[in-house]
Amino acid sequence: MRFEVSKVLDAIEVRLTTDPALARAVVDLSEVVRYADLDGGRPASLVRLGLLVDALGRYAAEENVPVYAVAPRGLISDTDLTSNERMVVRRWADDGKIEVVPQLDDRVLEVAEMLGLPVLTRDREDRFRDRRPWVADPGRLLALVSNQGGPTLVPRVGRGEVAPPVPRSPLGERLLARVWSCPAPNCTSYGSSGESDSFFSDMRTYTSPVSQPPPALRAGVPTCPRHGERLRDAGARPGTEVFSVRIDGVIRQRFVVSEDKPVVVGRAPEGGDGVMLGQWLSDDARKWISRGHVRLSLRGEEVTVQDVSTNGSGIRPGGSSDDDARLSLKRQESRILGPEDVVELYAGVHLGRSKLWSSGGVVQPESVMGEAPTMAFRPVGR
């Protein structure tokens, strides 16, 4: 059973991020682990985060939807969790997968407001409204409720299906336009491994400037949420553009193209540093699409696609499905993408800016709970 739980936690870890460009919702981890009524189990369980992750995937009709989790430091020593779960929480924090703060206070709401993300919670709206009036807007609070098909997310305020995207706050935009540096040694969110002589510094995962989380504000001063240290402005943050991989109408993954780092997309890019599509491709598509098929780069607001494949690619201007309008792209040829242009690697295998597609197109997203050790944890029908 311990091995199965570890596999579930590994699957959940893939859905965790503090990257402002990729996170799709914010959650208080210390709250989620105590949703005992969802499974009738022990007082606290880290595996319950998987139920929420699955619910978010169903709500967004999309695979691999990342969650921004915030937890108070006390969760790492919470004896209601197993020793293995406490170790996992610490590892997630040290690797920048989740954000751990000394005291939770309003940090969940602060992150949600800055990034324009919904909060996943069971707390009542009126508990937040006095502190953050925007929680009364439709879709800003999503409640996890029990359902025959598994826990489901529903808006606490407003009606309808998935709420439209909410813009980042002006303050969030300003803070996220800068790179920040924390004076604390080995800060994984606002530091670099070169800033410390510690033996362990090379063993930690450091967040790139492009994917730094939003700073906390303390008395109006940008502050490291974990260490409480005042952050230093280290300059302008490189620009980013979020793209989606869409295969046969289903969004499989989102990824970030930044001004300082081009991205290679293909069947299995060398070095493991690109976007790998092989696991979602048909046999014919796998034969056609090269290991590294196209390279996307960003300069200012212009995204350039370069074909680096054997068989070539295509561009569908404005996302047109008309084959006569399709533009061929041969090996080593490049083209600047229009705002609604779609890159076609093979029939039905497309790349485009994430904002082009309003729905992920998934009927039943793959569950992270498939290896859960009890029937109470396993999703219905799997």
C-alpha positions in Angstrom: 0.0 0.0 0.0 2.9 2.4 0.8 4.2 1.9 -2.7 0.8 2.6 -4.3 0.5 5.8 -2.2 3.9 6.9 -3.4 2.9 6.4 -7.0 -0.2 8.5 -6.4 1.8 11.3 -4.8 4.3 11.2 -7.8 1.3 11.5 -10.2 0.0 14.5 -8.2 3.4 16.1 -8.1 3.3 16.5 -11.9 0.2 18.6 -11.6 1.8 21.1 -9.1 3.3 24.4 -10.1 4.1 27.9 -8.9 4.7 29.1 -12.4 2.3 32.1 -13.0 2.0 31.3 -16.7 0.9 27.7 -16.2 -1.1 27.6 -12.9 -4.9 27.3 -13.4 -6.1 27.6 -9.8 -4.9 28.2 -6.2 -5.6 26.0 -3.2 -4.8 26.0 0.5 -3.1 22.6 0.9 -3.6 22.5 4.6 -7.4 22.7 4.0 -7.5 20.0 1.3 -5.7 17.3 3.3 -8.5 17.5 5.9 -11.4 16.9 3.6 -12.1 13.6 5.5 -15.7 13.3 4.4 -14.5 12.7 0.8 -13.2 9.3 1.7 -14.1 8.6 5.4 -10.4 8.1 6.2 -8.0 9.5 8.7 -8.0 13.2 9.8 -5.4 14.3 7.3 -4.2 12.7 4.0 -2.0 14.2 1.3 -3.6 11.9 -1.2 -6.8 13.9 -1.0 -5.1 16.5 -3.1 -5.4 14.1 -6.0 -9.2 14.2 -5.7 -9.1 17.9 -6.1 -6.6 17.7 -9.0 -8.9 15.3 -10.8 -11.9 17.5 -10.2 -10.1 20.5 -11.7 -9.3 18.5 -14.8 -13.0 17.6 -15.2 -14.0 21.2 -14.6 -11.6 22.5 -17.3 -12.2 19.5 -19.6 -8.4 19.3 -20.0 -5.5 17.0 -19.2 -2.6 18.0 -17.0 -4.2 21.1 -15.4 -1.6 22.5 -12.9 -2.6 23.7 -9.4 -0.8 26.4 -7.4 -0.8 25.0 -3.8 0.1 27.1 -0.7 0.7 25.6 2.7 1.6 26.9 6.1 5.0 25.7 7.4 3.4 23.8 10.2 2.0 21.3 7.7 5.5 19.8 7.3 5.4 18.7 10.9 1.7 17.9 11.2 1.6 14.5 12.9 -1.9 13.8 11.4 0.1 13.2 8.1 2.3 10.1 7.8 6.1 10.6 8.0 6.3 9.9 4.3 3.7 12.5 3.5 5.5 15.1 5.6 8.7 14.3 3.8 6.9 14.7 0.4 5.5 18.1 1.4 9.0 19.2 2.4 10.4 18.0 -0.9 7.7 19.7 -2.9 8.5 22.9 -1.1 12.2 22.6 -1.6 11.7 21.9 -5.3 9.4 24.9 -5.8 6.4 22.6 -6.6 4.4 24.2 -3.9 4.7 27.4 -1.8 5.3 27.1 2.0 4.9 30.2 4.1 5.4 30.7 7.9 1.7 31.8 8.3 -1.0 31.3 5.7 -2.8 34.6 6.4 -4.2 35.8 3.1 -1.5 34.4 0.8 -3.9 32.1 -1.1 -6.2 35.1 -1.9 -3.2 37.3 -2.7 -1.8 34.8 -5.2 -5.3 34.3 -6.8 -5.8 38.1 -7.1 -2.4 38.8 -8.6 -2.6 35.9 -11.1 -6.3 36.2 -11.9 -7.0 32.6 -10.8 -9.9 30.9 -9.1 -9.6 29.7 -5.5 -10.5 26.0 -4.8 -12.1 26.0 -1.3 -14.9 24.8 0.9 -14.9 28.0 2.9 -18.0 30.3 2.6 -17.7 33.3 0.3 -18.7 35.7 3.2 -15.5 34.7 5.1 -13.4 36.2 2.3 -15.5 39.0 1.0 -14.5 41.7 3.6 -10.8 41.0 2.9 -11.0 40.6 -0.9 -14.2 42.0 -2.5 -13.4 40.3 -5.8 -14.4 36.9 -4.4 -18.0 37.8 -5.1 -17.2 37.7 -8.9 -18.5 34.7 -10.8 -16.0 31.8 -10.9 -13.5 33.2 -8.4 -14.4 30.7 -5.7 -14.9 27.0 -6.8 -16.3 24.6 -4.2 -15.4 20.9 -4.1 -18.6 18.9 -3.6 -19.3 15.2 -3.4 -20.8 13.6 -6.5 -21.6 10.1 -7.6 -18.9 10.3 -10.3 -16.3 11.7 -7.8 -15.7 15.1 -6.2 -16.8 18.0 -8.5 -15.9 21.7 -8.6 -18.8 24.1 -8.8 -18.8 27.9 -8.7 -19.8 29.3 -5.3 -21.0 32.5 -7.0 -22.6 32.9 -10.4 -24.1 30.3 -12.7 -23.1 28.5 -15.9 -20.1 26.3 -16.9 -16.5 27.1 -16.6 -16.1 30.8 -15.8 -14.2 33.0 -18.4 -10.6 33.9 -17.6 -10.1 36.7 -15.1 -7.3 39.2 -15.8 -4.4 39.6 -13.5 -4.5 42.5 -11.1 -2.6 45.6 -12.1 -0.3 45.1 -9.1 0.3 41.5 -10.2 1.2 42.6 -13.7 3.7 45.1 -12.3 5.3 42.6 -9.9 5.4 39.8 -12.5 7.2 42.1 -15.0 10.3 42.0 -12.8 12.8 39.4 -11.7 13.3 39.2 -8.0 16.2 38.1 -5.8 16.0 36.8 -2.3 19.0 37.2 0.1 18.2 34.0 2.0 20.6 31.2 1.1 19.2 28.5 -1.2 15.9 30.2 -1.9 14.5 28.0 -4.6 11.9 30.6 -5.8 14.0 33.8 -6.0 17.6 32.6 -6.0 20.1 30.6 -8.0 22.3 27.6 -7.0 25.4 29.8 -7.6 24.5 32.0 -4.6 25.4 29.5 -2.0 28.5 27.4 -1.2 26.3 24.8 0.5 26.9 21.2 -0.5 23.2 20.7 -0.8 22.7 23.7 -3.1 23.4 21.7 -6.2 20.8 19.1 -5.2 17.9 21.5 -5.1 15.7 22.7 -8.0 15.8 26.4 -8.6 13.1 28.4 -10.3 14.0 30.2 -13.5 13.4 33.9 -13.6 10.6 33.4 -16.1 8.6 31.1 -13.8 9.2 32.9 -10.5 6.0 33.0 -8.3 4.5 36.4 -7.4 6.2 38.1 -4.4 4.3 38.6 -1.3 3.5 42.2 -0.2 4.4 43.1 3.4 3.6 46.8 4.1 3.7 47.4 0.4 7.2 45.9 0.0 7.9 42.8 -2.3 8.9 40.1 0.1 9.9 36.4 -0.2 6.8 34.5 1.1 8.8 31.7 2.5 11.7 33.5 4.2 10.1 36.9 4.9 13.1 38.6 3.4 12.8 41.8 1.4 13.3 41.0 -2.3 15.7 42.9 -4.6 14.6 44.0 -8.0 17.0 42.2 -10.4 15.6 43.6 -13.6 13.0 43.0 -16.3 11.5 39.5 -16.6 11.8 38.0 -20.0 8.5 38.0 -21.9 6.5 34.8 -22.3 3.8 33.2 -24.4 1.7 30.2 -23.4 1.1 27.5 -26.1 -1.0 24.4 -26.1 -0.5 21.0 -27.7 -3.8 20.0 -29.3 -4.1 16.5 -30.7 -7.4 15.4 -32.4 -9.3 18.2 -30.7 -7.9 17.5 -27.2 -5.5 19.8 -25.4 -2.8 17.5 -24.0 -0.3 20.0 -22.5 0.4 23.7 -22.1 4.0 25.0 -22.2 5.7 28.4 -22.0 7.9 30.0 -24.7 10.0 32.8 -23.3 12.3 35.4 -24.8 15.4 33.8 -23.2 14.7 30.2 -24.1 13.4 28.7 -27.4 11.3 25.5 -27.1 11.6 22.4 -29.3 8.5 20.3 -29.8 8.5 16.8 -31.3 8.1 13.1 -30.7 10.9 13.0 -28.1 13.3 16.0 -28.2 16.9 15.2 -27.3 18.1 16.0 -23.8 14.6 15.8 -22.3 14.4 19.6 -22.4 11.6 20.1 -24.9 7.9 19.2 -25.3 7.5 15.4 -25.9 4.4 14.4 -27.9 5.1 10.7 -28.4 2.8 9.4 -25.7 -0.2 10.9 -27.4 0.5 10.1 -31.0 -0.9 7.4 -33.3 1.6 5.0 -34.9 1.4 6.9 -38.3 1.9 10.3 -36.6 4.9 8.9 -34.6 6.5 7.7 -37.8 6.1 11.2 -39.4 6.9 13.5 -36.6 10.6 13.8 -35.9 12.2 13.6 -32.4 12.6 17.4 -32.6 10.1 18.7 -35.1 9.8 22.5 -34.7 11.5 25.2 -32.6 9.4 28.1 -31.2 11.2 31.3 -30.2 9.9 34.6 -28.8 11.1 38.1 -29.4 9.0 40.9 -28.1 5.5 39.9 -29.1 6.6 37.9 -32.2 6.7 34.1 -32.1 8.8 32.5 -34.8 8.4 28.8 -35.7 11.3 27.0 -37.4 11.0 23.6 -38.9 13.8 21.3 -37.7 12.2 18.0 -38.9 12.8 15.5 -41.7 9.3 15.6 -43.2 8.3 19.3 -42.8 5.4 21.1 -41.1 2.5 23.3 -42.0 1.0 26.6 -40.9 -2.8 27.1 -40.9 -3.3 30.9 -41.0 -5.9 32.0 -38.6 -6.5 28.4 -37.7 -8.1 27.7 -41.0 -9.2 24.1 -41.8 -9.0 24.8 -45.5 -6.2 22.7 -46.9 -5.8 25.2 -49.8 -4.8 27.9 -47.3 -2.3 25.7 -45.5 1.3 26.9 -45.8 4.1 24.4 -46.0 7.2 24.8 -43.9 10.3 22.9 -45.1 13.3 21.9 -43.0 15.2 24.9 -41.6 12.5 27.3 -42.9 11.1 29.9 -40.4 7.9 32.0 -40.2 6.5 34.5 -37.8 3.2 33.3 -36.4 0.1 35.5 -36.6 -1.9 35.8 -33.4 -4.3 33.0 -34.5 -2.0 30.9 -36.7 -1.7 27.2 -35.9 1.3 25.0 -36.5 0.5 21.6 -37.9 3.0 18.8 -37.3 0.8 16.1 -38.7 -2.9 15.8 -39.5 -4.7 16.6 -36.2 -1.5 17.4 -34.3 -1.5 21.2 -33.7 0.3 23.8 -31.7 -1.1 27.3 -31.0 -1.4 30.0 -28.4 -3.4 28.7 -25.5 -6.0 31.5 -25.7 -7.1 30.2 -29.2 -9.0 27.2 -27.6 -11.6 27.8 -25.0 -12.1 24.1 -24.2 -9.7 21.4 -23.5 -12.0 18.9 -25.3 -11.5 16.1 -22.8 -14.6 14.1 -21.8 -12.9 12.2 -18.9 -9.4 13.4 -18.1 -6.9 10.8 -17.0 -7.0 10.4 -13.2 -4.0 10.8 -10.9 -5.8 8.5 -8.5 -5.5 5.3 -10.6 -3.1 3.7 -8.1 -4.9 4.8 -5.0 -4.9 1.9 -2.4 -8.6 1.9 -1.4 -11.9 1.9 -3.4 -12.8 5.1 -1.6 -10.0 6.8 -3.3 -10.3 5.3 -6.8 -12.3 7.3 -9.4 -15.5 5.7 -10.6 -15.3 3.6 -13.7 -11.5 3.0 -13.5 
